[in-house]
Amino acid sequence: MARWLAEEYPAIEAKAQREKALILWLDQTGLRSDASVATGWAPVGKPPVVPKTGKRFGVNVMATISEPFQPRFAVAPVGWVRQRVDPG
């Protein structure tokens, strides 16, 4: 990474400046609501039974950061394939 930043990124940055383009650093992840928020107990040697509602959901999250620091976020339901994220 250090070599890439030192040797290749400067050319990308210079091209972006010439073309008045914005360089975005992007990451995407999926989140689900499966986590148990209740606490439980059980006798030694037996697993605790923690009640759950069964009402789970998931979302996809995409975030970008540019220089100067300009964060942008998009959140969509699971199954989201494509959505335009307006850089303006």
Secondary structure, 3 states (H helix, E strand, C coil): CHHHHHHCHHHHHHHHHHCCCCCEEEEEEEEECCCCCCCCCCCCCCCCCCCCCCCCCEEEEEEEEECCCCCEEEEEECCCCCCCCCCC
